[in-house]
Amino acid sequence: MRIREENRNIFLLATVTLCCGVVAGTATLLEPVFGQAPEKQVADNRPIAVTAQPPVRVVGGTVFVPNVNPSER
């Protein structure tokens, strides 16, 4: 069985796709066996300081203000 030259690229693509699918499927099936169970994450119960200011980036000695409206310069 010979593959015509016009069909070689699509045959190669299909073969690589099939091999990658088999590898990904095998990894998905074996993941619970090899992987560690994730620890339960609990939200932090401490209050958030609303008055705390985020740090300001200084560029060239002046305070950097982000341009939130690019059409106005």
Steps between C-alpha positions, in 0.01 A plus 500: 500500500655825389374839604475747216716809526196729524378317812829462690468821700147426619600142582794627707274751677243232580770264631656763727157607625405143579828434685467820704141411585605156621776649718267765645226245566740264672634782717146602593406147598816449707503842668302401812740209557822701477386844611462615859158603620486879529466639849176674576547873461332722754443872450683739729262630770698813584337833409641692206639848568299718262697814583833345404629667183667286233864583433562768239752446224742792453636559150766765451430679828129556435209287611378264230130538417363232269323626187150355535361695204747470210298723265567801726863595529 
